[in-house]
Amino acid sequence: EGLRDGDRHWYNADAAVAAQSAVLEAAGRGIGSCWVGGFHERSVAEVLRLPGGHRPLAVIPLGLPAVGPGVPFSILGRGWDTVTQKLISGRRKPLEKIAFRGRFGVSWPESVEPFRPPRGVDGAGDAAWSGIGPLRSCSRFGPRPVAAGELRELLECARWAPSAENSQIARHVVVEGREAVGALWSAAFPDAPPPRAA
């Protein structure tokens, strides 16, 4: 059920946001996960005894990765993780191809401070994030803008998010500045009053 906009059901987006937040927090705690969307919905709903009107949208297995300096090498364990990360995840599109600045088609500048690489399969290096941490609601924004390096880190998180067959079909447009954001707000919500200034 939940909010609808014409034929569009928002429960898909709501559930995806909630689950991906949990996946990010798991990553920050060193817990591995995998977003699985290709499964038999009716059978899963029967096993879980979901009531009428409910449906499973994703299955997300959680566990501690069998990787790291203290784990012995094996072809089906650490070896498989190494191969899949280098051959599949390693082929992710560069940020300049999926993130744009101001409007679609204007590539994210390479001069922005580079992102720290995510933890490798050998357990070396810093994690991409340290967990979501305490929740902070935001009813309005303050005057300090988000730094370019922080924006790039957020976009990198989006770049590494799961996508079917590693297709990475999502594109992200970052709009900055009071005037540009005001124009976007007016276009998105033509009947709403402009947002309050911080």
C-alpha positions in Angstrom: 0.0 0.0 0.0 1.4 3.4 0.9 1.7 6.6 -1.2 0.8 6.5 -4.9 1.4 9.1 -7.6 -0.9 8.0 -10.4 0.2 4.6 -11.5 3.5 4.9 -9.6 3.7 3.1 -6.3 6.3 4.6 -3.9 6.7 1.5 -1.8 9.4 0.3 -4.2 11.5 3.4 -3.6 10.8 3.5 0.2 11.8 -0.2 0.6 14.9 0.3 -1.5 16.1 3.3 0.4 15.5 1.6 3.8 17.3 -1.6 2.7 20.2 0.3 1.1 20.7 2.3 4.3 21.0 -1.0 6.2 23.5 -2.3 3.6 25.6 0.8 4.0 25.6 0.5 7.8 26.5 -3.2 7.4 29.5 -2.2 5.2 30.6 0.3 7.8 30.6 -2.5 10.4 32.5 -5.0 8.2 29.5 -7.1 7.4 29.2 -8.3 3.8 25.9 -8.2 1.9 24.4 -8.8 -1.5 21.2 -7.3 -2.9 19.3 -10.1 -4.7 16.3 -9.1 -6.8 15.9 -12.2 -9.1 13.9 -14.6 -7.0 10.5 -16.3 -7.0 8.3 -13.8 -5.1 5.3 -15.9 -4.5 7.4 -18.8 -3.0 9.3 -16.4 -0.7 6.0 -14.8 0.4 4.6 -18.2 1.2 7.6 -19.3 3.3 7.6 -16.0 5.2 3.8 -16.2 5.6 3.3 -12.6 4.4 -0.2 -11.4 4.7 -2.3 -10.4 1.7 -1.2 -7.1 0.1 2.5 -7.6 1.0 5.3 -8.7 -1.3 9.0 -9.2 -0.9 11.0 -6.7 -3.0 14.5 -8.0 -2.3 16.5 -10.6 -0.5 19.7 -9.4 1.2 22.0 -12.1 2.7 24.3 -10.9 5.4 27.6 -12.4 6.7 31.2 -11.8 7.5 33.3 -11.9 4.3 35.8 -14.8 4.1 38.6 -12.5 3.0 41.5 -10.8 4.7 45.1 -11.5 5.7 44.1 -14.0 8.4 42.0 -16.1 6.0 43.8 -18.9 4.1 43.5 -18.7 0.4 41.2 -21.1 -1.4 39.9 -21.1 -5.0 36.2 -21.2 -3.9 36.6 -18.8 -1.0 39.0 -15.9 -1.1 40.1 -16.7 -4.7 36.5 -16.4 -6.0 36.0 -13.1 -4.1 39.2 -11.7 -5.6 38.2 -12.7 -9.2 34.7 -11.4 -9.0 35.8 -8.1 -7.4 38.5 -7.5 -10.1 36.6 -8.8 -13.1 33.0 -7.7 -12.3 33.0 -4.9 -9.7 36.3 -3.6 -11.0 34.7 -2.8 -14.3 32.4 -0.1 -12.9 31.9 3.0 -15.0 34.0 6.0 -14.0 32.3 8.7 -12.0 32.6 11.1 -15.0 30.3 8.9 -17.0 27.5 8.6 -14.5 27.6 11.9 -12.5 27.0 15.4 -13.9 27.3 18.9 -12.5 24.5 21.5 -13.0 22.8 19.7 -15.8 22.8 16.4 -17.7 25.8 15.9 -19.9 28.2 18.2 -18.0 30.7 15.7 -16.5 31.7 15.7 -12.9 35.1 17.5 -12.9 38.1 15.2 -12.5 39.9 18.0 -10.5 37.6 17.4 -7.5 39.5 15.7 -4.6 39.6 12.0 -5.4 37.7 9.5 -3.4 39.4 7.0 -1.0 39.2 3.6 -2.6 37.0 1.0 -0.9 38.5 -1.8 1.2 40.1 -4.4 -1.0 39.6 -8.1 -0.9 42.8 -8.5 1.1 41.4 -6.4 3.9 43.9 -3.6 3.3 43.0 0.1 3.0 40.3 2.2 4.6 36.7 1.3 4.2 34.6 3.6 1.9 32.5 4.6 4.9 32.5 4.1 8.6 28.8 3.4 9.0 25.9 5.7 9.0 26.2 6.6 12.7 23.5 8.4 14.7 20.4 9.4 12.8 19.9 13.2 12.4 16.7 14.5 10.9 16.9 17.6 8.7 13.9 19.9 8.5 15.9 22.7 7.0 19.5 23.3 5.8 22.2 25.5 7.3 24.3 28.1 5.4 27.4 25.8 5.0 27.5 24.1 1.6 28.5 20.5 1.2 32.2 20.4 0.2 33.1 19.0 -3.2 35.1 16.1 -1.7 32.1 15.1 0.4 29.8 15.3 -2.7 32.3 13.1 -4.6 32.3 10.6 -1.7 28.5 10.4 -1.8 28.5 9.9 -5.6 31.1 7.2 -5.3 28.8 5.4 -2.8 26.1 5.6 -5.5 28.6 4.3 -8.1 29.4 1.3 -6.0 25.7 0.5 -5.2 24.4 -2.8 -6.6 22.9 -2.8 -10.1 21.6 -5.7 -12.1 24.4 -7.4 -14.1 26.6 -4.4 -13.1 24.8 -2.3 -15.7 24.9 0.9 -13.6 22.0 2.5 -15.4 21.4 5.3 -12.8 22.7 8.8 -13.6 23.1 11.6 -11.0 22.9 15.3 -11.6 24.2 17.6 -8.8 22.6 21.0 -8.8 24.4 23.7 -6.7 23.7 27.3 -5.7 20.6 29.0 -4.3 19.4 30.2 -7.7 19.8 26.8 -9.5 18.2 25.0 -6.6 15.3 27.5 -6.5 14.7 26.9 -10.2 14.7 23.2 -9.7 12.3 23.4 -6.7 9.9 25.6 -8.7 10.0 23.1 -11.6 9.4 20.1 -9.4 6.7 21.7 -7.1 5.0 24.5 -9.1 2.2 25.0 -6.6 4.4 25.0 -3.5 5.9 28.1 -1.8 9.7 28.4 -2.2 11.9 26.8 0.5 12.8 28.8 3.5 16.3 30.3 3.4 18.6 29.0 6.1 
